[in-house]
């Protein structure tokens, strides 16, 4: 089981990193595919409780969010698309011509946009932000990109993904080795407080090591705080997906990835850590740590 998890995780990281290195538009196209898989999984999952997701309209709005973030780092634009997209989804519900359950279907559709489409759009926001004030080796890797996006954006993306997946691995292994106290037994009986603490500690250490290796111009204490915050939110994202599955009465969101279930079972943490990482990056680059 562990070997299967590790192998699947390596494949997923490789698939994620290559588009991230290449940048827009390759990354945008990859995110289209990821959002499409995730939203379709979510649609199948909620259909078990009688919800008919407005799948195509949700895919359209999510694609607009991802595309816009690839061309512009304007948060006002992202907010505008989110608000207008919610209105568009209500109009789509009217166009479906079904009254019974329409409000519920709209609510789940907006929720899927906010849960999947909007967080994934933050990946392209991260990739396109910053400058080239990082280690020379990451600048060399960045030279492989299309359109020369900033090397700092790639460095931050690597940092966030590294924290997220190191936290997941450490929480799993720490829970197996040290776990005694259940973290949230009604949501995920296998998770323990000891495992969560292991994940958070490793997340903080990963952030410090990765920030130094990548040459990100942030103090080590700030990197540690960043790692702890991203790690904690990643674990919260995992629990949120468990909450959704328990509420729907299903074991996995899908069976696309051996050892991991569906695509949402694998990226549940990233859906929380990508937005968090982006705004922590802004804190560092636009405001500065005290």
WOZIZI-V587073 format. One record per residue. N is the residue number from 1. PHI is phi in whole degrees, -180 to 180 (NA if undefined). PSI is psi in whole degrees, -180 to 180 (NA if undefined). Layout:
n: [N & N]
phi: [PHI & PHI]
psi: [PSI & PSI]
This chain:
n: [1 & 2 & 3 & 4 & 5 & 6 & 7 & 8 & 9 & 10 & 11 & 12 & 13 & 14 & 15 & 16 & 17 & 18 & 19 & 20 & 21 & 22 & 23 & 24 & 25 & 26 & 27 & 28 & 29 & 30 & 31 & 32 & 33 & 34 & 35 & 36 & 37 & 38 & 39 & 40 & 41 & 42 & 43 & 44 & 45 & 46 & 47 & 48 & 49 & 50 & 51 & 52 & 53 & 54 & 55 & 56 & 57 & 58 & 59 & 60 & 61 & 62 & 63 & 64 & 65 & 66 & 67 & 68 & 69 & 70 & 71 & 72 & 73 & 74 & 75 & 76 & 77 & 78 & 79 & 80 & 81 & 82 & 83 & 84 & 85 & 86 & 87 & 88 & 89 & 90 & 91 & 92 & 93 & 94 & 95 & 96 & 97 & 98 & 99 & 100 & 101 & 102 & 103 & 104 & 105 & 106 & 107 & 108 & 109 & 110 & 111 & 112 & 113 & 114 & 115 & 116 & 117 & 118 & 119 & 120 & 121 & 122 & 123 & 124 & 125 & 126 & 127 & 128 & 129 & 130 & 131 & 132 & 133 & 134 & 135 & 136 & 137 & 138 & 139 & 140 & 141 & 142 & 143 & 144 & 145 & 146 & 147 & 148 & 149 & 150 & 151 & 152 & 153 & 154 & 155 & 156 & 157 & 158 & 159 & 160 & 161 & 162 & 163 & 164 & 165 & 166 & 167 & 168 & 169 & 170 & 171 & 172 & 173 & 174 & 175 & 176 & 177 & 178 & 179 & 180 & 181 & 182 & 183 & 184 & 185 & 186 & 187 & 188 & 189 & 190 & 191 & 192 & 193 & 194 & 195 & 196 & 197 & 198 & 199 & 200 & 201 & 202 & 203 & 204 & 205 & 206 & 207 & 208 & 209 & 210 & 211 & 212 & 213 & 214 & 215 & 216 & 217 & 218 & 219 & 220 & 221 & 222 & 223 & 224 & 225 & 226 & 227 & 228 & 229 & 230 & 231 & 232 & 233 & 234 & 235 & 236 & 237 & 238 & 239 & 240 & 241 & 242 & 243 & 244 & 245 & 246 & 247 & 248 & 249 & 250 & 251 & 252 & 253 & 254 & 255 & 256 & 257 & 258 & 259 & 260 & 261 & 262 & 263 & 264 & 265 & 266 & 267 & 268 & 269 & 270 & 271 & 272 & 273 & 274 & 275 & 276 & 277 & 278 & 279 & 280 & 281 & 282 & 283 & 284 & 285 & 286 & 287 & 288 & 289 & 290]
phi: [NA & -65 & -61 & -66 & -63 & -65 & -62 & -63 & -64 & -62 & -62 & -64 & -62 & -62 & -65 & -78 & -72 & -59 & -62 & -64 & -65 & -70 & 77 & -67 & -94 & -61 & -62 & -61 & -64 & -63 & -70 & -56 & -63 & -64 & -64 & -61 & -63 & -65 & -68 & -67 & -62 & -63 & -62 & -65 & -65 & -74 & -65 & -68 & -112 & 86 & -87 & -106 & -63 & -81 & -60 & -63 & -59 & -64 & -62 & -64 & -65 & -63 & -64 & -64 & -62 & -67 & -64 & -61 & -70 & -78 & -102 & -146 & -99 & -75 & -71 & -64 & -65 & -64 & -63 & -61 & -65 & -63 & -68 & -66 & -64 & -64 & -66 & -58 & -67 & -67 & -63 & -64 & -65 & -64 & -63 & -66 & 77 & -115 & -85 & -64 & 80 & -62 & -66 & -66 & -61 & -64 & -61 & -67 & -67 & -62 & -60 & -68 & -64 & -71 & -82 & -116 & -63 & -66 & -61 & -65 & -61 & -69 & -66 & -73 & -63 & -64 & -62 & -95 & -106 & 105 & -141 & -111 & -84 & -139 & -60 & -63 & -70 & -74 & -65 & -65 & -63 & -64 & -65 & -79 & -74 & -95 & 82 & 54 & -69 & -64 & -66 & -63 & -63 & -64 & -61 & -65 & -65 & -61 & -59 & -65 & -66 & -62 & -61 & -61 & -80 & -68 & -62 & -59 & -67 & -67 & -65 & -66 & -70 & -64 & -65 & -68 & -84 & -119 & -60 & -131 & -104 & -66 & -82 & -149 & -60 & -75 & -97 & -145 & -58 & -80 & -85 & -126 & -64 & -62 & -65 & -63 & -66 & -60 & -62 & -66 & -65 & -66 & -61 & -65 & -67 & -62 & -63 & -65 & -66 & -68 & -62 & -68 & -66 & -82 & 76 & -70 & -81 & -130 & -62 & -62 & -65 & -68 & -64 & -64 & -62 & -59 & -62 & -65 & -67 & -65 & -61 & -65 & -70 & -63 & -69 & -64 & -61 & -63 & -68 & -63 & -67 & -63 & -61 & -61 & -66 & -64 & -64 & -85 & 76 & -123 & -85 & -130 & -74 & -176 & -134 & -69 & -113 & -57 & 84 & -128 & 84 & -90 & -64 & -70 & -66 & -94 & -103 & -57 & -70 & -62 & -64 & -101 & -79 & -64 & -62 & -61 & -63 & -63 & -75 & -69 & -63 & -63 & -58 & -74 & -88 & -101 & -111 & 97 & -78 & -67]
psi: [-46 & -44 & -39 & -40 & -44 & -45 & -45 & -41 & -40 & -44 & -44 & -44 & -43 & -43 & -33 & -39 & -40 & -52 & -34 & -40 & -44 & -30 & -169 & 136 & -4 & -45 & -41 & -44 & -41 & -39 & -33 & -49 & -43 & -45 & -41 & -45 & -45 & -44 & -38 & -38 & -45 & -41 & -44 & -38 & -47 & -18 & -20 & -18 & 20 & 10 & 132 & 95 & 143 & 71 & -52 & -49 & -38 & -41 & -39 & -49 & -42 & -40 & -38 & -41 & -46 & -42 & -46 & -42 & -20 & -25 & -23 & 146 & 21 & 116 & -28 & -39 & -43 & -42 & -43 & -43 & -38 & -46 & -49 & -32 & -38 & -39 & -44 & -38 & -35 & -41 & -38 & -36 & -38 & -44 & -25 & -27 & 17 & 122 & -46 & 122 & 6 & -44 & -40 & -44 & -42 & -43 & -46 & -34 & -46 & -41 & -41 & -34 & -45 & -32 & -33 & -58 & -50 & -45 & -39 & -32 & -26 & -19 & -42 & -29 & -44 & -46 & -32 & 6 & 153 & -156 & -154 & 20 & 66 & -177 & 149 & -31 & -35 & -31 & -38 & -42 & -40 & -24 & -14 & -9 & 166 & 126 & 5 & 59 & 164 & 140 & -30 & -34 & -43 & -42 & -44 & -38 & -43 & -43 & -49 & -44 & -41 & -46 & -45 & -49 & -29 & -37 & -46 & -46 & -44 & -39 & -39 & -51 & -41 & -38 & -40 & -38 & -38 & -12 & 126 & -40 & 123 & 136 & -51 & 77 & -30 & -23 & -50 & 91 & -25 & -16 & 140 & 161 & -40 & -40 & -42 & -41 & -39 & -44 & -43 & -42 & -47 & -36 & -43 & -44 & -38 & -42 & -42 & -48 & -43 & -40 & -41 & -44 & -38 & -14 & 27 & 131 & 64 & 148 & 153 & -37 & -35 & -38 & -41 & -45 & -43 & -46 & -43 & -41 & -48 & -41 & -46 & -42 & -33 & -42 & -33 & -40 & -38 & -43 & -35 & -42 & -34 & -39 & -45 & -46 & -41 & -41 & -37 & -13 & 34 & 157 & -48 & 156 & -19 & -172 & 31 & -38 & 118 & 130 & -8 & -10 & -132 & 180 & -35 & -29 & -24 & -33 & 10 & -39 & -42 & -31 & -19 & -37 & -27 & -51 & -43 & -44 & -38 & -46 & -28 & -35 & -43 & -39 & -40 & -46 & -30 & -32 & -49 & 144 & 147 & NA]
